[in-house]
Amino acid sequence: MVPAVASAFIPGLGQLVNGESDKAAGVFVTALVCGAGVVAAIPLIGPIAGVVGGLTWIYGVADGFFTGRKR
């Protein structure tokens, strides 16, 4: 449960808590790049980046939860 909550606040932190540093870096960088695309409000890329960023956030929370339950 702790990794899921951690990942809800900072994408990738839950994976880092679970000891998966490579996955944590991937989730964090993806969320960071997508966030930058939304903030820049690029006409076509902004909405797509928002969707990808949201899906990345959901993936991070779910993965943190299910991987944390296995341990």
HTML snippet that shows the backbone in 3Dmol.js (N, CA, C, O; Angstrom):
<script src="https://3Dmol.org/build/3Dmol-min.js"></script>
<div id="view" style="width:600px;height:400px;position:relative"></div>
<script>
const pdb = `
ATOM      1  N   MET A   1       0.821  -1.188   0.000  1.00  0.00           N
ATOM      2  CA  MET A   1       0.000   0.000   0.000  1.00  0.00           C
ATOM      3  C   MET A   1       0.869   1.257   0.000  1.00  0.00           C
ATOM      4  O   MET A   1       0.521   2.242  -0.652  1.00  0.00           O
ATOM      5  N   VAL A   2       1.975   1.242   0.709  1.00  0.00           N
ATOM      6  CA  VAL A   2       2.863   2.408   0.773  1.00  0.00           C
ATOM      7  C   VAL A   2       3.419   2.758  -0.608  1.00  0.00           C
ATOM      8  O   VAL A   2       3.443   3.938  -0.958  1.00  0.00           O
ATOM      9  N   PRO A   3       3.872   1.771  -1.419  1.00  0.00           N
ATOM     10  CA  PRO A   3       4.381   2.132  -2.747  1.00  0.00           C
ATOM     11  C   PRO A   3       3.319   2.783  -3.639  1.00  0.00           C
ATOM     12  O   PRO A   3       3.632   3.682  -4.420  1.00  0.00           O
ATOM     13  N   ALA A   4       2.075   2.335  -3.527  1.00  0.00           N
ATOM     14  CA  ALA A   4       1.010   2.924  -4.338  1.00  0.00           C
ATOM     15  C   ALA A   4       0.768   4.377  -3.942  1.00  0.00           C
ATOM     16  O   ALA A   4       0.602   5.235  -4.808  1.00  0.00           O
ATOM     17  N   VAL A   5       0.747   4.654  -2.657  1.00  0.00           N
ATOM     18  CA  VAL A   5       0.534   6.026  -2.185  1.00  0.00           C
ATOM     19  C   VAL A   5       1.723   6.905  -2.587  1.00  0.00           C
ATOM     20  O   VAL A   5       1.544   8.050  -3.001  1.00  0.00           O
ATOM     21  N   ALA A   6       2.927   6.362  -2.462  1.00  0.00           N
ATOM     22  CA  ALA A   6       4.117   7.120  -2.849  1.00  0.00           C
ATOM     23  C   ALA A   6       4.092   7.448  -4.338  1.00  0.00           C
ATOM     24  O   ALA A   6       4.445   8.555  -4.745  1.00  0.00           O
ATOM     25  N   SER A   7       3.671   6.479  -5.145  1.00  0.00           N
ATOM     26  CA  SER A   7       3.615   6.698  -6.585  1.00  0.00           C
ATOM     27  C   SER A   7       2.480   7.646  -6.969  1.00  0.00           C
ATOM     28  O   SER A   7       2.538   8.291  -8.015  1.00  0.00           O
ATOM     29  N   ALA A   8       1.456   7.731  -6.133  1.00  0.00           N
ATOM     30  CA  ALA A   8       0.366   8.668  -6.411  1.00  0.00           C
ATOM     31  C   ALA A   8       0.840  10.103  -6.263  1.00  0.00           C
ATOM     32  O   ALA A   8       0.364  10.988  -6.975  1.00  0.00           O
ATOM     33  N   PHE A   9       1.777  10.349  -5.345  1.00  0.00           N
ATOM     34  CA  PHE A   9       2.297  11.700  -5.144  1.00  0.00           C
ATOM     35  C   PHE A   9       3.398  12.051  -6.135  1.00  0.00           C
ATOM     36  O   PHE A   9       3.402  13.144  -6.701  1.00  0.00           O
ATOM     37  N   ILE A  10       4.333  11.124  -6.347  1.00  0.00           N
ATOM     38  CA  ILE A  10       5.428  11.345  -7.297  1.00  0.00           C
ATOM     39  C   ILE A  10       5.531  10.105  -8.174  1.00  0.00           C
ATOM     40  O   ILE A  10       5.902   9.037  -7.686  1.00  0.00           O
ATOM     41  N   PRO A  11       5.208  10.226  -9.460  1.00  0.00           N
ATOM     42  CA  PRO A  11       5.269   9.055 -10.336  1.00  0.00           C
ATOM     43  C   PRO A  11       6.660   8.415 -10.314  1.00  0.00           C
ATOM     44  O   PRO A  11       7.675   9.091 -10.481  1.00  0.00           O
ATOM     45  N   GLY A  12       6.681   7.104 -10.106  1.00  0.00           N
ATOM     46  CA  GLY A  12       7.934   6.367 -10.067  1.00  0.00           C
ATOM     47  C   GLY A  12       8.465   6.122  -8.671  1.00  0.00           C
ATOM     48  O   GLY A  12       9.306   5.244  -8.476  1.00  0.00           O
ATOM     49  N   LEU A  13       7.991   6.879  -7.698  1.00  0.00           N
ATOM     50  CA  LEU A  13       8.489   6.702  -6.332  1.00  0.00           C
ATOM     51  C   LEU A  13       8.087   5.345  -5.759  1.00  0.00           C
ATOM     52  O   LEU A  13       8.845   4.746  -4.996  1.00  0.00           O
ATOM     53  N   GLY A  14       6.916   4.865  -6.115  1.00  0.00           N
ATOM     54  CA  GLY A  14       6.476   3.546  -5.648  1.00  0.00           C
ATOM     55  C   GLY A  14       7.364   2.437  -6.176  1.00  0.00           C
ATOM     56  O   GLY A  14       7.663   1.479  -5.464  1.00  0.00           O
ATOM     57  N   GLN A  15       7.787   2.567  -7.433  1.00  0.00           N
ATOM     58  CA  GLN A  15       8.692   1.575  -8.001  1.00  0.00           C
ATOM     59  C   GLN A  15      10.044   1.633  -7.305  1.00  0.00           C
ATOM     60  O   GLN A  15      10.686   0.605  -7.091  1.00  0.00           O
ATOM     61  N   LEU A  16      10.468   2.831  -6.956  1.00  0.00           N
ATOM     62  CA  LEU A  16      11.739   2.985  -6.246  1.00  0.00           C
ATOM     63  C   LEU A  16      11.653   2.356  -4.849  1.00  0.00           C
ATOM     64  O   LEU A  16      12.605   1.719  -4.397  1.00  0.00           O
ATOM     65  N   VAL A  17      10.527   2.531  -4.173  1.00  0.00           N
ATOM     66  CA  VAL A  17      10.323   1.917  -2.865  1.00  0.00           C
ATOM     67  C   VAL A  17      10.352   0.391  -2.984  1.00  0.00           C
ATOM     68  O   VAL A  17      10.832  -0.299  -2.085  1.00  0.00           O
ATOM     69  N   ASN A  18       9.833  -0.127  -4.102  1.00  0.00           N
ATOM     70  CA  ASN A  18       9.819  -1.572  -4.324  1.00  0.00           C
ATOM     71  C   ASN A  18      11.176  -2.104  -4.780  1.00  0.00           C
ATOM     72  O   ASN A  18      11.328  -3.313  -4.959  1.00  0.00           O
ATOM     73  N   GLY A  19      12.159  -1.233  -4.970  1.00  0.00           N
ATOM     74  CA  GLY A  19      13.486  -1.677  -5.376  1.00  0.00           C
ATOM     75  C   GLY A  19      13.672  -1.817  -6.875  1.00  0.00           C
ATOM     76  O   GLY A  19      14.638  -2.438  -7.319  1.00  0.00           O
ATOM     77  N   GLU A  20      12.769  -1.253  -7.661  1.00  0.00           N
ATOM     78  CA  GLU A  20      12.849  -1.337  -9.122  1.00  0.00           C
ATOM     79  C   GLU A  20      13.290   0.020  -9.678  1.00  0.00           C
ATOM     80  O   GLU A  20      12.475   0.794 -10.180  1.00  0.00           O
ATOM     81  N   SER A  21      14.585   0.290  -9.580  1.00  0.00           N
ATOM     82  CA  SER A  21      15.083   1.620  -9.933  1.00  0.00           C
ATOM     83  C   SER A  21      14.981   1.912 -11.429  1.00  0.00           C
ATOM     84  O   SER A  21      14.706   3.050 -11.809  1.00  0.00           O
ATOM     85  N   ASP A  22      15.193   0.921 -12.278  1.00  0.00           N
ATOM     86  CA  ASP A  22      15.085   1.156 -13.724  1.00  0.00           C
ATOM     87  C   ASP A  22      13.650   1.513 -14.114  1.00  0.00           C
ATOM     88  O   ASP A  22      13.422   2.441 -14.890  1.00  0.00           O
ATOM     89  N   LYS A  23      12.701   0.779 -13.574  1.00  0.00           N
ATOM     90  CA  LYS A  23      11.292   1.053 -13.859  1.00  0.00           C
ATOM     91  C   LYS A  23      10.894   2.409 -13.280  1.00  0.00           C
ATOM     92  O   LYS A  23      10.122   3.146 -13.894  1.00  0.00           O
ATOM     93  N   ALA A  24      11.419   2.736 -12.107  1.00  0.00           N
ATOM     94  CA  ALA A  24      11.118   4.023 -11.474  1.00  0.00           C
ATOM     95  C   ALA A  24      11.588   5.177 -12.346  1.00  0.00           C
ATOM     96  O   ALA A  24      10.875   6.164 -12.521  1.00  0.00           O
ATOM     97  N   ALA A  25      12.786   5.047 -12.890  1.00  0.00           N
ATOM     98  CA  ALA A  25      13.318   6.100 -13.761  1.00  0.00           C
ATOM     99  C   ALA A  25      12.471   6.247 -15.013  1.00  0.00           C
ATOM    100  O   ALA A  25      12.207   7.365 -15.454  1.00  0.00           O
ATOM    101  N   GLY A  26      12.046   5.139 -15.586  1.00  0.00           N
ATOM    102  CA  GLY A  26      11.216   5.189 -16.793  1.00  0.00           C
ATOM    103  C   GLY A  26       9.879   5.852 -16.553  1.00  0.00           C
ATOM    104  O   GLY A  26       9.440   6.683 -17.349  1.00  0.00           O
ATOM    105  N   VAL A  27       9.230   5.493 -15.465  1.00  0.00           N
ATOM    106  CA  VAL A  27       7.924   6.079 -15.137  1.00  0.00           C
ATOM    107  C   VAL A  27       8.079   7.567 -14.841  1.00  0.00           C
ATOM    108  O   VAL A  27       7.275   8.379 -15.300  1.00  0.00           O
ATOM    109  N   PHE A  28       9.106   7.926 -14.078  1.00  0.00           N
ATOM    110  CA  PHE A  28       9.312   9.321 -13.715  1.00  0.00           C
ATOM    111  C   PHE A  28       9.620  10.179 -14.941  1.00  0.00           C
ATOM    112  O   PHE A  28       9.045  11.255 -15.104  1.00  0.00           O
ATOM    113  N   VAL A  29      10.511   9.716 -15.792  1.00  0.00           N
ATOM    114  CA  VAL A  29      10.889  10.498 -16.980  1.00  0.00           C
ATOM    115  C   VAL A  29       9.704  10.630 -17.933  1.00  0.00           C
ATOM    116  O   VAL A  29       9.482  11.699 -18.500  1.00  0.00           O
ATOM    117  N   THR A  30       8.941   9.549 -18.113  1.00  0.00           N
ATOM    118  CA  THR A  30       7.762   9.626 -18.982  1.00  0.00           C
ATOM    119  C   THR A  30       6.757  10.640 -18.457  1.00  0.00           C
ATOM    120  O   THR A  30       6.233  11.454 -19.218  1.00  0.00           O
ATOM    121  N   ALA A  31       6.489  10.594 -17.169  1.00  0.00           N
ATOM    122  CA  ALA A  31       5.552  11.556 -16.567  1.00  0.00           C
ATOM    123  C   ALA A  31       6.089  12.980 -16.670  1.00  0.00           C
ATOM    124  O   ALA A  31       5.323  13.915 -16.907  1.00  0.00           O
ATOM    125  N   LEU A  32       7.391  13.150 -16.495  1.00  0.00           N
ATOM    126  CA  LEU A  32       8.005  14.478 -16.572  1.00  0.00           C
ATOM    127  C   LEU A  32       7.906  15.052 -17.984  1.00  0.00           C
ATOM    128  O   LEU A  32       7.551  16.218 -18.159  1.00  0.00           O
ATOM    129  N   VAL A  33       8.216  14.243 -18.982  1.00  0.00           N
ATOM    130  CA  VAL A  33       8.156  14.706 -20.377  1.00  0.00           C
ATOM    131  C   VAL A  33       6.717  15.011 -20.769  1.00  0.00           C
ATOM    132  O   VAL A  33       6.457  16.012 -21.438  1.00  0.00           O
ATOM    133  N   CYS A  34       5.785  14.167 -20.363  1.00  0.00           N
ATOM    134  CA  CYS A  34       4.377  14.416 -20.682  1.00  0.00           C
ATOM    135  C   CYS A  34       3.866  15.666 -19.977  1.00  0.00           C
ATOM    136  O   CYS A  34       3.088  16.430 -20.548  1.00  0.00           O
ATOM    137  N   GLY A  35       4.294  15.874 -18.756  1.00  0.00           N
ATOM    138  CA  GLY A  35       3.908  17.085 -18.038  1.00  0.00           C
ATOM    139  C   GLY A  35       4.426  18.332 -18.716  1.00  0.00           C
ATOM    140  O   GLY A  35       3.735  19.349 -18.770  1.00  0.00           O
ATOM    141  N   ALA A  36       5.643  18.258 -19.235  1.00  0.00           N
ATOM    142  CA  ALA A  36       6.207  19.397 -19.954  1.00  0.00           C
ATOM    143  C   ALA A  36       5.430  19.664 -21.237  1.00  0.00           C
ATOM    144  O   ALA A  36       5.248  20.817 -21.627  1.00  0.00           O
ATOM    145  N   GLY A  37       4.970  18.598 -21.893  1.00  0.00           N
ATOM    146  CA  GLY A  37       4.172  18.770 -23.112  1.00  0.00           C
ATOM    147  C   GLY A  37       2.839  19.426 -22.835  1.00  0.00           C
ATOM    148  O   GLY A  37       2.358  20.226 -23.638  1.00  0.00           O
ATOM    149  N   VAL A  38       2.241  19.098 -21.711  1.00  0.00           N
ATOM    150  CA  VAL A  38       0.961  19.703 -21.342  1.00  0.00           C
ATOM    151  C   VAL A  38       1.157  21.160 -20.951  1.00  0.00           C
ATOM    152  O   VAL A  38       0.379  22.026 -21.350  1.00  0.00           O
ATOM    153  N   VAL A  39       2.201  21.427 -20.169  1.00  0.00           N
ATOM    154  CA  VAL A  39       2.460  22.797 -19.722  1.00  0.00           C
ATOM    155  C   VAL A  39       2.790  23.695 -20.909  1.00  0.00           C
ATOM    156  O   VAL A  39       2.382  24.856 -20.942  1.00  0.00           O
ATOM    157  N   ALA A  40       3.526  23.165 -21.882  1.00  0.00           N
ATOM    158  CA  ALA A  40       3.879  23.949 -23.060  1.00  0.00           C
ATOM    159  C   ALA A  40       2.661  24.210 -23.934  1.00  0.00           C
ATOM    160  O   ALA A  40       2.670  25.115 -24.768  1.00  0.00           O
ATOM    161  N   ALA A  41       1.606  23.410 -23.740  1.00  0.00           N
ATOM    162  CA  ALA A  41       0.341  23.565 -24.472  1.00  0.00           C
ATOM    163  C   ALA A  41       0.540  23.595 -25.976  1.00  0.00           C
ATOM    164  O   ALA A  41      -0.038  24.424 -26.679  1.00  0.00           O
ATOM    165  N   ILE A  42       1.350  22.696 -26.448  1.00  0.00           N
ATOM    166  CA  ILE A  42       1.525  22.551 -27.887  1.00  0.00           C
ATOM    167  C   ILE A  42       0.186  22.071 -28.448  1.00  0.00           C
ATOM    168  O   ILE A  42      -0.371  21.098 -27.939  1.00  0.00           O
ATOM    169  N   PRO A  43      -0.336  22.716 -29.468  1.00  0.00           N
ATOM    170  CA  PRO A  43      -1.707  22.447 -29.912  1.00  0.00           C
ATOM    171  C   PRO A  43      -2.068  20.971 -30.115  1.00  0.00           C
ATOM    172  O   PRO A  43      -3.089  20.531 -29.588  1.00  0.00           O
ATOM    173  N   LEU A  44      -1.288  20.203 -30.842  1.00  0.00           N
ATOM    174  CA  LEU A  44      -1.646  18.810 -31.087  1.00  0.00           C
ATOM    175  C   LEU A  44      -1.033  17.886 -30.039  1.00  0.00           C
ATOM    176  O   LEU A  44      -1.667  16.922 -29.611  1.00  0.00           O
ATOM    177  N   ILE A  45       0.174  18.174 -29.635  1.00  0.00           N
ATOM    178  CA  ILE A  45       0.901  17.289 -28.727  1.00  0.00           C
ATOM    179  C   ILE A  45       0.402  17.413 -27.284  1.00  0.00           C
ATOM    180  O   ILE A  45       0.422  16.426 -26.549  1.00  0.00           O
ATOM    181  N   GLY A  46      -0.040  18.585 -26.868  1.00  0.00           N
ATOM    182  CA  GLY A  46      -0.469  18.809 -25.489  1.00  0.00           C
ATOM    183  C   GLY A  46      -1.529  17.839 -25.000  1.00  0.00           C
ATOM    184  O   GLY A  46      -1.342  17.213 -23.956  1.00  0.00           O
ATOM    185  N   PRO A  47      -2.649  17.690 -25.727  1.00  0.00           N
ATOM    186  CA  PRO A  47      -3.676  16.746 -25.267  1.00  0.00           C
ATOM    187  C   PRO A  47      -3.203  15.295 -25.277  1.00  0.00           C
ATOM    188  O   PRO A  47      -3.557  14.520 -24.388  1.00  0.00           O
ATOM    189  N   ILE A  48      -2.416  14.932 -26.264  1.00  0.00           N
ATOM    190  CA  ILE A  48      -1.890  13.561 -26.326  1.00  0.00           C
ATOM    191  C   ILE A  48      -0.952  13.327 -25.145  1.00  0.00           C
ATOM    192  O   ILE A  48      -0.992  12.272 -24.513  1.00  0.00           O
ATOM    193  N   ALA A  49      -0.115  14.307 -24.856  1.00  0.00           N
ATOM    194  CA  ALA A  49       0.799  14.191 -23.722  1.00  0.00           C
ATOM    195  C   ALA A  49       0.015  14.090 -22.410  1.00  0.00           C
ATOM    196  O   ALA A  49       0.424  13.372 -21.498  1.00  0.00           O
ATOM    197  N   GLY A  50      -1.085  14.793 -22.315  1.00  0.00           N
ATOM    198  CA  GLY A  50      -1.917  14.708 -21.116  1.00  0.00           C
ATOM    199  C   GLY A  50      -2.491  13.319 -20.903  1.00  0.00           C
ATOM    200  O   GLY A  50      -2.521  12.812 -19.782  1.00  0.00           O
ATOM    201  N   VAL A  51      -2.946  12.709 -21.987  1.00  0.00           N
ATOM    202  CA  VAL A  51      -3.496  11.352 -21.897  1.00  0.00           C
ATOM    203  C   VAL A  51      -2.394  10.358 -21.528  1.00  0.00           C
ATOM    204  O   VAL A  51      -2.577   9.521 -20.644  1.00  0.00           O
ATOM    205  N   VAL A  52      -1.258  10.453 -22.206  1.00  0.00           N
ATOM    206  CA  VAL A  52      -0.146   9.545 -21.912  1.00  0.00           C
ATOM    207  C   VAL A  52       0.344   9.752 -20.478  1.00  0.00           C
ATOM    208  O   VAL A  52       0.645   8.784 -19.780  1.00  0.00           O
ATOM    209  N   GLY A  53       0.426  10.997 -20.042  1.00  0.00           N
ATOM    210  CA  GLY A  53       0.835  11.280 -18.666  1.00  0.00           C
ATOM    211  C   GLY A  53      -0.141  10.705 -17.649  1.00  0.00           C
ATOM    212  O   GLY A  53       0.273  10.154 -16.629  1.00  0.00           O
ATOM    213  N   GLY A  54      -1.421  10.832 -17.922  1.00  0.00           N
ATOM    214  CA  GLY A  54      -2.432  10.268 -17.021  1.00  0.00           C
ATOM    215  C   GLY A  54      -2.367   8.752 -16.962  1.00  0.00           C
ATOM    216  O   GLY A  54      -2.471   8.156 -15.890  1.00  0.00           O
ATOM    217  N   LEU A  55      -2.194   8.137 -18.119  1.00  0.00           N
ATOM    218  CA  LEU A  55      -2.063   6.675 -18.152  1.00  0.00           C
ATOM    219  C   LEU A  55      -0.787   6.213 -17.442  1.00  0.00           C
ATOM    220  O   LEU A  55      -0.782   5.174 -16.782  1.00  0.00           O
ATOM    221  N   THR A  56       0.288   6.987 -17.579  1.00  0.00           N
ATOM    222  CA  THR A  56       1.529   6.660 -16.886  1.00  0.00           C
ATOM    223  C   THR A  56       1.342   6.754 -15.381  1.00  0.00           C
ATOM    224  O   THR A  56       1.857   5.918 -14.638  1.00  0.00           O
ATOM    225  N   TRP A  57       0.613   7.762 -14.925  1.00  0.00           N
ATOM    226  CA  TRP A  57       0.347   7.918 -13.499  1.00  0.00           C
ATOM    227  C   TRP A  57      -0.462   6.729 -12.973  1.00  0.00           C
ATOM    228  O   TRP A  57      -0.144   6.168 -11.925  1.00  0.00           O
ATOM    229  N   ILE A  58      -1.512   6.349 -13.712  1.00  0.00           N
ATOM    230  CA  ILE A  58      -2.330   5.201 -13.308  1.00  0.00           C
ATOM    231  C   ILE A  58      -1.490   3.929 -13.279  1.00  0.00           C
ATOM    232  O   ILE A  58      -1.600   3.131 -12.348  1.00  0.00           O
ATOM    233  N   TYR A  59      -0.648   3.739 -14.299  1.00  0.00           N
ATOM    234  CA  TYR A  59       0.223   2.568 -14.334  1.00  0.00           C
ATOM    235  C   TYR A  59       1.157   2.547 -13.126  1.00  0.00           C
ATOM    236  O   TYR A  59       1.336   1.505 -12.495  1.00  0.00           O
ATOM    237  N   GLY A  60       1.747   3.684 -12.807  1.00  0.00           N
ATOM    238  CA  GLY A  60       2.680   3.756 -11.683  1.00  0.00           C
ATOM    239  C   GLY A  60       2.023   3.395 -10.362  1.00  0.00           C
ATOM    240  O   GLY A  60       2.598   2.665  -9.555  1.00  0.00           O
ATOM    241  N   VAL A  61       0.819   3.905 -10.140  1.00  0.00           N
ATOM    242  CA  VAL A  61       0.105   3.613  -8.891  1.00  0.00           C
ATOM    243  C   VAL A  61      -0.280   2.135  -8.839  1.00  0.00           C
ATOM    244  O   VAL A  61      -0.074   1.475  -7.820  1.00  0.00           O
ATOM    245  N   ALA A  62      -0.837   1.614  -9.933  1.00  0.00           N
ATOM    246  CA  ALA A  62      -1.255   0.208  -9.956  1.00  0.00           C
ATOM    247  C   ALA A  62      -0.057  -0.730  -9.824  1.00  0.00           C
ATOM    248  O   ALA A  62      -0.117  -1.708  -9.080  1.00  0.00           O
ATOM    249  N   ASP A  63       1.017  -0.441 -10.533  1.00  0.00           N
ATOM    250  CA  ASP A  63       2.205  -1.281 -10.457  1.00  0.00           C
ATOM    251  C   ASP A  63       2.821  -1.236  -9.061  1.00  0.00           C
ATOM    252  O   ASP A  63       3.249  -2.264  -8.536  1.00  0.00           O
ATOM    253  N   GLY A  64       2.867  -0.065  -8.468  1.00  0.00           N
ATOM    254  CA  GLY A  64       3.377   0.057  -7.107  1.00  0.00           C
ATOM    255  C   GLY A  64       2.553  -0.768  -6.122  1.00  0.00           C
ATOM    256  O   GLY A  64       3.098  -1.399  -5.216  1.00  0.00           O
ATOM    257  N   PHE A  65       1.249  -0.756  -6.309  1.00  0.00           N
ATOM    258  CA  PHE A  65       0.362  -1.495  -5.418  1.00  0.00           C
ATOM    259  C   PHE A  65       0.544  -3.002  -5.582  1.00  0.00           C
ATOM    260  O   PHE A  65       0.762  -3.717  -4.604  1.00  0.00           O
ATOM    261  N   PHE A  66       0.452  -3.480  -6.823  1.00  0.00           N
ATOM    262  CA  PHE A  66       0.487  -4.932  -7.043  1.00  0.00           C
ATOM    263  C   PHE A  66       1.879  -5.516  -6.801  1.00  0.00           C
ATOM    264  O   PHE A  66       1.993  -6.627  -6.284  1.00  0.00           O
ATOM    265  N   THR A  67       2.925  -4.797  -7.159  1.00  0.00           N
ATOM    266  CA  THR A  67       4.271  -5.292  -6.894  1.00  0.00           C
ATOM    267  C   THR A  67       4.560  -5.268  -5.388  1.00  0.00           C
ATOM    268  O   THR A  67       5.209  -6.174  -4.865  1.00  0.00           O
ATOM    269  N   GLY A  68       4.084  -4.244  -4.702  1.00  0.00           N
ATOM    270  CA  GLY A  68       4.257  -4.172  -3.254  1.00  0.00           C
ATOM    271  C   GLY A  68       3.517  -5.270  -2.520  1.00  0.00           C
ATOM    272  O   GLY A  68       3.977  -5.732  -1.476  1.00  0.00           O
ATOM    273  N   ARG A  69       2.366  -5.702  -3.049  1.00  0.00           N
ATOM    274  CA  ARG A  69       1.603  -6.788  -2.437  1.00  0.00           C
ATOM    275  C   ARG A  69       2.333  -8.121  -2.547  1.00  0.00           C
ATOM    276  O   ARG A  69       2.200  -8.979  -1.674  1.00  0.00           O
ATOM    277  N   LYS A  70       3.103  -8.296  -3.618  1.00  0.00           N
ATOM    278  CA  LYS A  70       3.815  -9.559  -3.831  1.00  0.00           C
ATOM    279  C   LYS A  70       4.949  -9.741  -2.834  1.00  0.00           C
ATOM    280  O   LYS A  70       5.353 -10.870  -2.555  1.00  0.00           O
ATOM    281  N   ARG A  71       5.469  -8.642  -2.295  1.00  0.00           N
ATOM    282  CA  ARG A  71       6.626  -8.717  -1.410  1.00  0.00           C
ATOM    283  C   ARG A  71       6.238  -8.946   0.011  1.00  0.00           C
ATOM    284  O   ARG A  71       7.104  -9.033   0.882  1.00  0.00           O
TER     285      ARG A  71
END
`;
const viewer = $3Dmol.createViewer("view");
viewer.addModel(pdb, "pdb");
viewer.setStyle({}, {cartoon: {color: "spectrum"}});
viewer.zoomTo();
viewer.render();
</script>
